[in-house]
Amino acid sequence: MKIAVIVDHDVDLLNGASRQSRQFVDWLVGHGHEVHLIFPAPRRRRESPKAGLRIYSVPSFSVPSYREYRIPLPPLAPALWLRRWKIDLVHAETMNPTLLLLGYWMVRRSGKPMFNVLTTNLPYYAPILLPRDNAARKLVFRVGKAMMNAISNRIDGTFILSEGMRERLTRDFYAIDQDKVFPLIRPMDPAGFAARNEPSDIGERLAIRRGCRLVTLSRLCQTKNVDFLVRAFAHRIYPKNPSLHLIVAGEGPLEESLRGLSAGLGCPNVHFPGRVPFGAVPAFLGEADFFLCASLSEAFGNIVCEAKYAGVPVIALDDKGGVRAQIIDRRTGFLVSPADEEEFGRRFFELFDDPGLQQEIRRQAREDVLVNHSPDKIYANLLAIYDRAARGEKPDGREISRTYSYDRSFIGSGISPDRRQS
């Protein structure tokens, strides 16, 4: 197939959405498909790094309040609008209405289908991108939502990465037709994970012994809610067991304020080692004893999936979205609700004090990734949906829901290596 892939982020970034987009493009090209990749970049790009892949950059400008995101300006790319696209389908991963409009224009001119993937929990990110509650923000939201709803209800479907996003997409924030919203599971590639084999010595460098390493890893920004973890650790975990340490890995605009918060709480066992190189993330997770996640903004949550695969028990707040989809409480991790420090501490020690449960969670969490997040299975099923749509068949929501429903039949029982790969 000839597929146009439109994304609203620079695919060379190392955040979760960018890595997933790049993995999908590489899989498509590796399986003989032709890809036209369109994305905002700091500078104009037209190179084709490999056969079967053409790259087109969209003019954009950076957002001071969230430096990793660039606002794309498709109207400033006339060549993309005037081009006669020889494609079979448009696959978009964007909540940017102008990029969606570009995709819609492409399919109107070509007569081909278009699908979009909701990769961002926009109600959380929108106030950060537009922090001032003024007339300009109200206008952008009003116009943006209207365009988003209009285009989404005219294309063939919008995929969500967790059922928790459905109401936000169809009722709470947007108003997209329920019948055009379908589930999609994000993949986690074990081979790619294993290939990232740089060492990590953070635990040893900080002189924290095994059994006492509580870690979190994210961009240190408002949406990741890391301040909750620092407070919960200082108030509810460290006082009960001073041998425990919280390692807050990552960098971002809130790093200094989080350091100040930790110092102000008088807790010496919170550490900020900075950025973990992408290639060293598996080793960093492998040397951890528990992974803590307080984000309430995840459409999926790649790092949670990676922690599960690495064999680190996850204790996370219930985000009603991507994290909830991945964590079955007391089976593949611990899911804590409500977002209460005392409850978080109580649930942490419930797991900490039960080594047998820790081991069972490690086993079942890893099985969950192997059974449900296979890239080949997920992408092959998606291309089958796309192939039928390109031949004029209307997407069958019930069939797609069956295709992308989690198989948790192994929970509480053994599963053979042969069945894992099926």
Secondary structure in CASP SS format (residue, H / E / C, confidence):
PFRMAT SS
TARGET T0000
AUTHOR 0000-0000-0000
METHOD secondary structure of the structure
MODEL  1
M C 1.00
K E 1.00
I E 1.00
A E 1.00
V E 1.00
I E 1.00
V E 1.00
D C 1.00
H C 1.00
D C 1.00
V C 1.00
D C 1.00
L C 1.00
L C 1.00
N C 1.00
G H 1.00
A H 1.00
S H 1.00
R H 1.00
Q H 1.00
S H 1.00
R H 1.00
Q H 1.00
F H 1.00
V H 1.00
D H 1.00
W H 1.00
L H 1.00
V H 1.00
G H 1.00
H C 1.00
G C 1.00
H C 1.00
E E 1.00
V E 1.00
H E 1.00
L E 1.00
I E 1.00
F E 1.00
P E 1.00
A C 1.00
P C 1.00
R C 1.00
R C 1.00
R C 1.00
R C 1.00
E C 1.00
S C 1.00
P C 1.00
K C 1.00
A C 1.00
G C 1.00
L E 1.00
R E 1.00
I E 1.00
Y E 1.00
S E 1.00
V E 1.00
P C 1.00
S E 1.00
F E 1.00
S E 1.00
V E 1.00
P C 1.00
S C 1.00
Y E 1.00
R E 1.00
E E 1.00
Y E 1.00
R E 1.00
I E 1.00
P E 1.00
L C 1.00
P H 1.00
P H 1.00
L H 1.00
A C 1.00
P H 1.00
A H 1.00
L H 1.00
W H 1.00
L H 1.00
R C 1.00
R C 1.00
W C 1.00
K C 1.00
I C 1.00
D C 1.00
L E 1.00
V E 1.00
H E 1.00
A E 1.00
E E 1.00
T C 1.00
M C 1.00
N C 1.00
P H 1.00
T H 1.00
L H 1.00
L H 1.00
L H 1.00
L H 1.00
G H 1.00
Y H 1.00
W H 1.00
M H 1.00
V H 1.00
R H 1.00
R H 1.00
S H 1.00
G C 1.00
K C 1.00
P C 1.00
M E 1.00
F E 1.00
N E 1.00
V E 1.00
L E 1.00
T C 1.00
T C 1.00
N C 1.00
L H 1.00
P H 1.00
Y H 1.00
Y H 1.00
A H 1.00
P H 1.00
I H 1.00
L H 1.00
L C 1.00
P C 1.00
R C 1.00
D C 1.00
N C 1.00
A H 1.00
A H 1.00
R H 1.00
K H 1.00
L H 1.00
V H 1.00
F H 1.00
R H 1.00
V H 1.00
G H 1.00
K H 1.00
A H 1.00
M H 1.00
M H 1.00
N H 1.00
A H 1.00
I H 1.00
S H 1.00
N C 1.00
R C 1.00
I C 1.00
D C 1.00
G E 1.00
T E 1.00
F E 1.00
I E 1.00
L C 1.00
S C 1.00
E C 1.00
G H 1.00
M H 1.00
R H 1.00
E H 1.00
R H 1.00
L H 1.00
T H 1.00
R H 1.00
D H 1.00
F C 1.00
Y C 1.00
A C 1.00
I C 1.00
D C 1.00
Q H 1.00
D H 1.00
K H 1.00
V E 1.00
F E 1.00
P E 1.00
L C 1.00
I C 1.00
R C 1.00
P C 1.00
M C 1.00
D C 1.00
P H 1.00
A H 1.00
G H 1.00
F H 1.00
A H 1.00
A H 1.00
R C 1.00
N C 1.00
E C 1.00
P C 1.00
S C 1.00
D C 1.00
I H 1.00
G H 1.00
E H 1.00
R H 1.00
L C 1.00
A C 1.00
I C 1.00
R C 1.00
R C 1.00
G C 1.00
C C 1.00
R E 1.00
L E 1.00
V E 1.00
T E 1.00
L E 1.00
S C 1.00
R C 1.00
L C 1.00
C C 1.00
Q H 1.00
T H 1.00
K H 1.00
N C 1.00
V H 1.00
D H 1.00
F H 1.00
L H 1.00
V H 1.00
R H 1.00
A H 1.00
F H 1.00
A H 1.00
H H 1.00
R H 1.00
I H 1.00
Y C 1.00
P C 1.00
K C 1.00
N C 1.00
P C 1.00
S C 1.00
L C 1.00
H E 1.00
L E 1.00
I E 1.00
V E 1.00
A E 1.00
G C 1.00
E C 1.00
G C 1.00
P C 1.00
L C 1.00
E H 1.00
E H 1.00
S H 1.00
L H 1.00
R H 1.00
G H 1.00
L H 1.00
S H 1.00
A H 1.00
G H 1.00
L C 1.00
G C 1.00
C C 1.00
P C 1.00
N C 1.00
V E 1.00
H E 1.00
F E 1.00
P E 1.00
G E 1.00
R C 1.00
V C 1.00
P C 1.00
F H 1.00
G H 1.00
A H 1.00
V H 1.00
P H 1.00
A H 1.00
F H 1.00
L H 1.00
G H 1.00
E C 1.00
A C 1.00
D C 1.00
F E 1.00
F E 1.00
L E 1.00
C E 1.00
A C 1.00
S C 1.00
L C 1.00
S C 1.00
E C 1.00
A C 1.00
F C 1.00
G C 1.00
N H 1.00
I H 1.00
V H 1.00
C H 1.00
E H 1.00
A H 1.00
K H 1.00
Y H 1.00
A H 1.00
G C 1.00
V C 1.00
P C 1.00
V E 1.00
I E 1.00
A E 1.00
L E 1.00
D C 1.00
D C 1.00
K C 1.00
G C 1.00
G H 1.00
V H 1.00
R H 1.00
A H 1.00
Q H 1.00
I C 1.00
I C 1.00
D E 1.00
R C 1.00
R C 1.00
T C 1.00
G E 1.00
F E 1.00
L E 1.00
V E 1.00
S C 1.00
P C 1.00
A C 1.00
D C 1.00
E H 1.00
E H 1.00
E H 1.00
F H 1.00
G H 1.00
R H 1.00
R H 1.00
F H 1.00
F H 1.00
E H 1.00
L H 1.00
F H 1.00
D C 1.00
D C 1.00
P H 1.00
G H 1.00
L H 1.00
Q H 1.00
Q H 1.00
E H 1.00
I H 1.00
R H 1.00
R H 1.00
Q H 1.00
A H 1.00
R H 1.00
E H 1.00
D H 1.00
V H 1.00
L H 1.00
V H 1.00
N H 1.00
H C 1.00
S C 1.00
P H 1.00
D H 1.00
K H 1.00
I H 1.00
Y H 1.00
A H 1.00
N H 1.00
L H 1.00
L H 1.00
A H 1.00
I H 1.00
Y H 1.00
D H 1.00
R H 1.00
A H 1.00
A H 1.00
R C 1.00
G C 1.00
E C 1.00
K C 1.00
P C 1.00
D C 1.00
G H 1.00
R H 1.00
E H 1.00
I H 1.00
S H 1.00
R H 1.00
T H 1.00
Y C 1.00
S C 1.00
Y C 1.00
D C 1.00
R C 1.00
S C 1.00
F C 1.00
I C 1.00
G C 1.00
S C 1.00
G C 1.00
I C 1.00
S C 1.00
P H 1.00
D H 1.00
R H 1.00
R H 1.00
Q C 1.00
S C 1.00
END
